[in-house]
Amino acid sequence: MAVNSYKDDEQSVERGKAQTLMRLFRYLFAYKWQIVLVLLIMGYGVLISLVNPLIMESAIDDHIAAGDLSGLYRLLAVALGINLLLVITVKLRMYIMAKVCNEILLTIRQELYTHIQKLDFKFFDSRPTGKILSRIIGDINSLKDVLSNCVTTLIPDGLTVIAVVVIMIWKNPKLALASLMTIPFMAAAILFIQVKAHPRWQLFRKKSANLNAFIHEDMAGMRVIQSFHAQGETEDTFDVLLKEHRVSFFDAVRMSDAFGSVIDLSWGLGCILLYYTGIIVLGVDQVSVGTFIAFGTYLNMFWQPIHNISNFYNQLVTNIAGAERIFEILDTPPAIADDEDVAQMPAIRGEVTFAHVNFSYDDKVKVLDDVSFRVAPGETIALVGPTGAGKSTIVNLISRFYDVQDGVVSVDGYDVKKVSIESLRRQMGIMTQDNFLFSGTIKDNIRYGKLDATDEEIVAAAKAVNAHDFIMRLEKGYDTELSERGGGLSIGQRQLLAFARTMVSDPGILILDEATSSIDTKTELLVQEGIEHLLAGRTSFVIAHRLSTIQKADRIFVVDDGRIMEEGNARELMEKKGLYYQLYMAQFSI
């Protein structure tokens, strides 16, 4: 069960926005030549935007005022040519940046997905699947505008602002000073808004993850919901989460929208100060008409990039929370990972040893307490006991899905921590209680146990577990397409396919965790007959609540309260009249 449910907001890791932004921008370095081309195009655009007011000033003061129409036409032709080229290059820039940004998002999504697959079970135990999906999909999608605008907005608009200020001061320092007097007010207001907006967008991301997690869980459990007629309750829960999502969004948007208002107010005050200074303070005789129009244009050219930069900053504040959540996952190290000097596990013979093993999932409550045993190659070991006694934990430690706190788990004398995870698990066949089937054909699902398995091996595995007959009764046999989780098949049929998938891997160690719990008695007998020859000579661990299925096991471990309380074959344990005897009599008493 996930510790962090859909009802709980995720704990976020605070990171500096500059650090997160620089880390995000590193992905752009892989496309440096495309970025250089885009910067050259934007440099041309900035140059033309700066030249256009000067062309306008020259057209008014030098040609229209002097009646020089031929010179005016030549000037207009030049202006038309350079601006037409600007339109073409802008289209090219947009195409290049769209391609680069989509490829970067693809790279980040692949890195995140690959890293998540390396994380240990404890990571997945601590959060719902829906919240993980929200990071892979929603949070990554939110980065597209940030990546694109950091190049197409931040750099050119920043250069434009600097260039405009220099030209304005060069043209008329007094008008420039009057026009830009509102900048300190704008900077202070934006800083205040940013401090207030960022935590609001973080909260919105968390509420989005909660909603996504609930929807995923709700869809997965729809059969249960409808079976207990609990639609009304789930709708009420959905309404609460949706309201929290909506409220957090509006709260964040209201604060972020203040960016534009501050810029517009500063822009308007700057225009008023410009015209007041030019007309009242300096007087119209001191400023030519062309210069006045050019100055007004430059003022707009100053504030428009400022407006664009503020929008980008607003996007940054809005979406940087998504980047922080992505990097938080990428920075989460797998608790179960190979050391640098690990060895490759040779072909497994099947000896398994537990030496004074202690284990806890939460570092508080012991699930296994000083467990020690040795299993010889080829032995079949059955694990029985009450729910929560530690049976599944034992087999999970053999597969190294978790690491022990104390003691040593070894296979063929190799500490499982000292061999590569891939070389260990590749030689183990594991069938858990969750008979998960993937979308695809039956053949593909069975082949998942051994990706290079031949059709003959697949059929042989299916026959061994008595799945072949029902497969052949399907319209397309082994090529039958399965929907998500094997919809359309019975629970028993899905379990048989999962069993065939395990069998086709021809493992050195076989682990069956409640492998026959969903098979009817008649089919169970056929399966038992079919797999006996596969178990021969192979170490196997069988967890079963049906004691009738483990009577032929070489040894039975009775597990309770994290310890092996009894061990022996079925006859020996019945003679002891201990815990196993009590379990057996309780199960078969009339």
Steps between C-alpha positions, in 0.01 A plus 500: 500500500634841406599709797429819307140451381302718262367686807847618605702778341846386399796635691695726263873559506585869491765584242634830378315611187826608338652157566193322359489730199869452419462124528205516263695716256782245484277292277522781243878460475455177304345712225754781504522542122123526464499749788780701336297519178193609695705766682633634169147519365385679814800731486390599152148553633626723782710701255204558267274595789757760608551631148130539415443806728811663356364434148172661609683801646705540181193463279321782688785741571728444197265406214136595566588838654741568209259368233754236388257238367758297307715469808191409702413221253852360514490506878160325504628233257792426729266486799263267317783264398662468841162454674385236250820308567426540872161331459660203322774459759246520785311204350829307474583585862163377621542170314851440638403578860185287485707204381775556758256540791303188410820296475613632841165407657535155346849469649386608847200266489723209394753578775224523761331178386831311486597625846162410650539144374826475697343612826429248772165368621514728804471801270182362343365389838515861620291673231202426274560419134292801392741743666792343316308530172433868567876562502572299186222665302365824645811644663717434195244652262503816712866558412449550127431874513781559748756332276379674187459847645834500681660520155234678295394750766757542776811549287368718213270707719777551751731623223222719362443667837870575541533632145186716528622658824836581342335656192250698710778642719702580188206675335382698807616420856224707666218332310661161568523567874138617517376199304678245720427646845240228570749211476585485877129483585451220246800298628388517864141402413607204284733370771215513752260321263756228422554424869125459546429314174761222510361310805151530352610327178676234705173435682314484167742233372439296814124529466529397135698192606236416763223521241696292251574236763134476601381464139758227433402312816129549430524362146709203616245416769185562298378141537517529879333842497210380291475171690445686828299777334747757630476739205346770717782491751770511232320788327501692829873435541560605139304822556713583806826438313373689195405796719844502663658484154283787371551719806876453496510583127296820533703603803824458304364666185366802685842566647688431175267723295622794705822485296325638193317768697824628650667516157202675340486756783874569474471524120213747519673718760817496288308625196341777706838606635647495148235729352492723808877545492517545122212744470483684835852484646720514187251659262403398149763727349777291656390166348432434130185320392700205360702469820185517712334221294820292503525545877142386548573197284814420697305532822254242374796288388635523853181404681386230260813287566461576870143372470625189317771441759248537780274247328797266472579557866137431578525174301819421684337550839199298380692207355822489700311299761456230233873502427577471872271196527668338199852555628395379844421161346816500287705577812339218697766226511380139477519342844575170322789553261818331387829600660783591266688177564211251478559161343280324249294218642608173333250233403289440812513155660234596754653508848333774707618606845362748752745584779349689798286720276307792647272715286255787538313694234480819705809460721265471799301177497700182440348280230777238523679438828831309495396259222756233405468197272675318216328357193687243293498515121187337359296518820138608497423718801145590596434807712180501702363709781252777574473814290773749583729239652788582258469230230500732200775707658731196503464442125526875431838503673623205293416700186654808661193714460597634842827498695530354848590722795707226666626160394582352161287349223710292262442287190758233426726665757475843333367785713214634285630853569832411339366383163329705231123524533449417133709182509313385813142572400553378144543149641198512730140424412259699713123473497330731747140524613445784251460325164562812295458462124603764248311622197610287205469142383498193722824394335665833588385476861647151542820602319543782754658240727769435238518757224683270258273199559396309190140420415569138590625599847192716553265217406692254720473734801128548440445126475696442822256715697189382314446836324539368144149359465311815597738712288427289193127539556537877454433635151864589425671262742838629614456809282190611692530864602449570869370825638649669806559256788361213294140619487270239347678205664396339823714546810614140473594538133701812575680313776582212268651740246708662773613153604601417142693827484695396807561148372636607161791679670640161614622651830769372731283596796121494474281710729125443506311742722143371527543369146186286493271709718260589216489162322213261555576167665481294179734732310728521801553123495585513130742788558669317785551199277631717218763685705637219712762414240592868471555526875720192502863598548413868542492689830152635556320701765124460514278726709156348537200525726355183348693241696383229259728646230824463699478144630786390271736782603837384631468731798235731637593815691228616738552876528341709772587835655805537276660168598509144374318325781500148350654315208476152356299307244123473524502166685757616755315821574168323541661266750629794703147630539629857515414809297488318166266237649271777625498671157429169328219399733342847483504486120366148459265478799134461412 
